[in-house]
Amino acid sequence: MSERVQVPLGEDSATLPAVLWRPESGRGPGIVLLQEIFGLSPYIHRRAADLAAAGYVVVAPQIFWRLGVDAVPDGPGMLEAGVDLVTRLDWPAAVADGCATLSWLRARDEVVGGVGVVGFCFGGALGYQVAAQAGADALVSYYGSALPMLVDTVPVVSAPSQHHFGEADSYLDTAAVARIREVVLGPGASGATEFHTYPGADHAFDNADFVLHDAAASAVAWPRTVDFLHRLLPVG
């Protein structure tokens, strides 16, 4: 079950719309789930439900709220619409929203045992900066599209992190992925950080609603994600 919530931002009483899921037990470690460029899509809702089923209290903030958008409708124009939203997005404000969401989740009574960040594509990069700035206890980043611009400009995530990339990514070439790997596994990074690549998989391979979905890669990556989170943020 999920419910709509409002995350206070402290900006003239502004609040950030979000969706919250609780595990069956009602309590557990927290996960901030950060969307792709498609917003809070059915895919993101499914992954949030998966994480709740794995024992986590999950919140997915509506990062495009300042643009008046919850989600981009699935269909042939979804990529163009998503790119348009990202080009109009205030990135520092989105980072601040993510950090506020993490702090809000950590303070909730039902959250015990730490808070992690999971992000996909746009959210994979946003999650990296949020985890670095807000002090997340763990990070899982799937093919962070803006990571080539971030890894040399924001602090290295010191918490344990796990990264996933397709080896046939249409948006991140092999040199970019190699540089990301060098930084996230380099000085300042946790010794528990993992970096996984998937032969033949393209960008957004985990999204079953998108044309680039790779079922074989997803079937390996998602269990790795849940195992990593269970090790770093164990549930009761």
N, C-alpha and C positions, 0 to 999 in steps of 0.2 A: 504494500500500500504506500502511496505517496501523498504528500500534501504541499500546497503552496504556502510559502513563508516569505517574510520580508526581512532582509538583513540591514540593520541600521548602519549608515555611513558617516553620520556626524556632519553632513553637508546641508545645513539649513533643514535638518530633520528629514533629509532624503533617505529613502530605503531602496535596496536592491532586490528585485523579485528573484525568487529562487524556488527550487523544488527539493523537498526533503524526503528521504526514504529511511525507514528504521528496519533493523533486522528482526527476526521473529522473537528474539529475547527482549527486544526493546532497548538494549544497551550494547555498546561495543566501541571500538576505536572509530575515529572519524575519517572520512574520505571527502575531499573537495574534488568534484569531478568537473573538468573543464572541457567545454564543447569544441567541436570542429567549427569551420566557417559556416556550417549550416545551422548553427544555433542549437537549441534544446530539441533536437530532432527525435523521432521515434527510436533511432539507433542509440542515442545517448540515454534515453529513458530505459531502454533494455539493458544497457551496460550498468546503469545505476541499480536497477533491480537485481542484476547478477551480483553486484558487490554487496547489496543488502542481504541477499541470500547467503553470501559467504560470511556474514556476521558483522557487517559494517554499517554505521550510521553515515549516510551519504547525502551530500548537498550538491546540487548543480545550479550555480548562479546563472542568471540570464545576462550574459556578458553584453549582448546587443541592446540592453534596455534603454540606453540613452538614444538609440536610433529608432526606438519604438518597435523593435522586432523581437519576437520570441524564437521563431524557427523559420527556416526557408523551406517551402513545400518541396517534397520530392518531385523529380521530373527532369526533363531535358534542359531546363533553364536554371537548375539549382546551383551549378558551379558558377555561372556568371553572376547570379544574385549574391552568392556568398562572397565572391571576390569583391563585388561592389561594396558590400557592408564593411569588409575588412579595410578597404582603402579609405573609408570615411570614419573608421574607428579611432578614438583617442586612446592610443596605446598606454600612456602613463595612467590614465584613468582606469583602464581595464586591469592593469597590474594592481592598482590601489583597491579596486573592487575585489579582486581575487584574494589579496591579503586580508581585507576586511572580512571576507567570507570565512577564511581559515581561522581568524581570531574569534569570530562569532561561534563557529562550530566547536572550537576547542573549549569554549566557556559553557557549553550546554551540559546539563546535568547527566544526560544519557550517554555522553561521550566519555569513555574511559580507555586509557592505554595509548594515548597519542593520536596524532592526526597526520594523514598523508595526503598527497596530491596525485591524481591520475588525470592525464590530459592527452587528447588526440589531435594531431595535425596542428592547427592554430592553437588549440589548447595544450598541445605538447610543449610548444615553445613558451606560451604564457605561463604554464605550470612550472617550467624551469625557473623563470624569473621570480614567480611568486614563492616557490620553495626556497630560493636563495634569500629573498628579502624577509619573508615571514617566519622562517625557521621551521619548516615542515619536518616531520620525523621520518618521512620516506617520500620518494617521488617515483612515479612510473610515467615515462614520456614516450608516446608513439609518434614517430616521424614528425618531430616538431618543425614545422615549415619555416619559422623565423629563426631557428637556432643558429644558422650560419652568421646571422647579424648579431646574435646575443652572446655567443660563447666567449667572444673576445672583449665584450664590453660590460658584462654584469659579473658579479662574483660567482665563482664555482660553487655549485650546490655541495655543501659539506655533508649533508645527510646521505644515507644510502640511496642510490637511485638505480633505476633499470630503464634501458633505452632499447627501442625496437625500430628497425629500418628494413624496408625491402631493398634488395640488391638491384632491382630494376626500377627504382623510384624515378618517375618522370619529372619531378620537381626538385629533387635533391641529388646532384650528381655524386659520383664516387669520391671526388676530391672534397666536397663539402661534408659528406658523411665521415670521411677519414679525419677531417679537422675536428668535427664534433667529438668523435671517439677520442682523439688525442687530448682534448680539453677535459672531457667528463671523466676520463680515467687518469688524468694527470695530477700534478701537485695540488693539494687542497681538497681533492675528492676523497670520499670514503672508500676504504678498502673493500667494502661490501658492494660497490657499484658493479652493475652488470651491463653488458652491451651485446645485443643480439641482432643478427642480420638474417634475412630469409631469401634464399635463391629464387629468382624469378618473380618475386612479389613486387608490386608497384606501390605507389603512394596510397594511403587510405585503405590498405588491404584488409583491415579489420571490419570495415563498414559494409555489412551485407546488403545495404540499400543503395550502394554506389557502384558505378560501373567497374571500378578498379578492384573490387573485392577479390581476395584470394583466400578461398576456404581452407586450403591446406596450411597456409602460413598462419591464419587466424587460429586454427585448431591447435597449433603449437604455442603461439604467443600468449593467448589468453590464459591457459593453465599455468604458464610461467608467471604471468602477472599475479594470479591469485596465490600461487605458492610463495612468491616473493613477499607479498603483503602479509601473508600468514606468518612468515618468519620474522618480519620486521615489526608488524603490528598484530601480534597474536590475539585471537578472539578467545572469549571465555569458554 
